[in-house]
Amino acid sequence: MKKILILNAELGTQMQIYLALCDAYKIEIAENIESVMYYLRKMKPEILVLDYNLDGFESNGKTGIDLVRKIKRKYTDIKVMLIVDEDKTFDLDSPEHGADNVMFKPLINRHLISNVKELVETPEESFIS
């Protein structure tokens, strides 16, 4: 069973992601940035679903993009899906964010499921939806 790690500041969004994916994937929920790094080492998930907004965590002013860059340097084979607030200005076409997929809130479960499935099934290709 493929493994997914979730870090999201909003409990409602976190639970929505968990419930949408838990039947098909083994899901772990990180409590903070440190636990993300722990789970990446121990669990070795295929996908990290990461909130762009890390304000709810001790992030020292860093954003989800900063964390994506750090993770991608260390764990080159993990796919990262970045979850962004709908009111956030965000350049989807920019490769600078480093994410393999970007989704905007509010999430639609069927889009979430299909995007995760595509990430799992196409390990060599990145895409944005």
C-alpha positions in Angstrom: 0.0 0.0 0.0 1.4 3.4 -1.0 2.1 5.8 1.8 1.1 9.5 2.1 2.2 12.0 4.7 0.0 15.1 5.5 1.0 18.4 7.1 -1.9 20.9 7.1 -2.5 23.8 9.5 -6.3 23.6 9.2 -7.8 20.6 11.0 -10.8 20.6 8.6 -8.7 20.4 5.5 -6.4 17.8 7.1 -9.3 15.6 7.9 -10.9 16.0 4.5 -7.6 14.9 2.9 -7.3 12.0 5.3 -10.9 10.8 4.7 -10.7 11.1 1.0 -7.5 9.0 0.7 -7.5 6.6 3.7 -9.3 3.7 1.9 -6.6 3.5 -0.8 -3.4 4.7 0.9 -1.6 4.3 4.3 -1.9 7.8 5.7 0.2 9.5 8.5 -0.5 13.0 9.8 2.5 15.1 10.9 1.9 17.4 13.8 4.7 19.9 12.9 7.7 20.4 10.7 10.0 18.3 12.9 7.6 15.4 12.7 7.5 15.7 8.9 11.2 15.2 8.8 11.0 12.2 11.2 8.2 10.6 9.1 10.2 11.2 5.9 13.1 9.3 7.3 11.2 6.5 9.0 8.0 6.0 6.8 9.5 6.9 3.4 6.2 8.0 1.9 5.6 8.3 -1.8 3.7 11.6 -1.4 3.8 14.5 1.0 0.6 16.6 1.0 1.8 19.9 2.4 0.1 23.2 3.4 1.7 26.2 1.8 0.8 28.2 4.9 3.0 27.1 7.7 2.0 30.0 10.0 0.3 27.5 12.4 3.6 25.8 13.0 7.0 27.1 14.3 8.2 27.9 10.8 10.4 31.0 11.5 8.7 32.8 8.7 9.3 30.1 6.1 6.6 29.0 3.7 5.6 25.6 2.4 7.8 26.4 -0.7 10.8 26.7 1.6 10.0 23.3 3.1 9.4 21.8 -0.3 12.9 22.9 -1.5 14.5 21.5 1.6 12.7 18.2 1.3 13.4 17.8 -2.4 17.1 18.4 -1.9 17.2 15.5 0.7 14.5 13.2 -0.6 14.6 13.4 -4.4 12.1 10.6 -5.1 9.2 11.9 -3.0 6.3 13.7 -4.7 5.0 16.8 -3.1 1.5 18.1 -3.4 1.2 21.7 -2.2 -2.1 22.9 -0.8 -2.6 26.7 -1.3 -5.3 29.0 0.0 -7.5 30.2 -2.9 -6.8 33.9 -2.2 -3.0 33.4 -2.4 -1.2 34.8 -5.5 0.7 31.8 -6.8 2.5 31.2 -10.1 1.6 27.7 -11.1 3.9 27.7 -14.1 6.9 28.6 -12.1 9.2 25.6 -11.4 10.6 27.6 -8.5 8.0 26.2 -6.0 9.4 22.7 -6.5 6.1 21.0 -5.9 5.0 18.1 -8.2 1.4 19.2 -7.9 -0.5 22.3 -6.6 -4.1 22.4 -5.5 -6.2 25.3 -4.3 -8.6 25.3 -1.3 -11.4 24.6 -1.1 -10.4 21.1 -2.1 -12.7 18.9 -4.2 -12.3 15.3 -3.2 -12.5 13.8 -6.7 -9.8 16.2 -7.9 -7.7 15.4 -4.9 -8.0 11.7 -5.4 -7.3 11.8 -9.1 -4.2 14.1 -8.6 -2.8 11.8 -5.9 -3.5 8.8 -8.1 -1.7 10.5 -11.0 1.3 11.3 -8.8 1.6 7.7 -7.7 1.2 6.3 -11.2 3.5 8.6 -13.0 6.7 8.7 -11.0 8.8 10.4 -13.8 6.4 13.2 -14.7 5.4 16.3 -12.8 2.1 18.1 -13.4 0.1 21.0 -12.0 -3.7 21.0 -11.7 
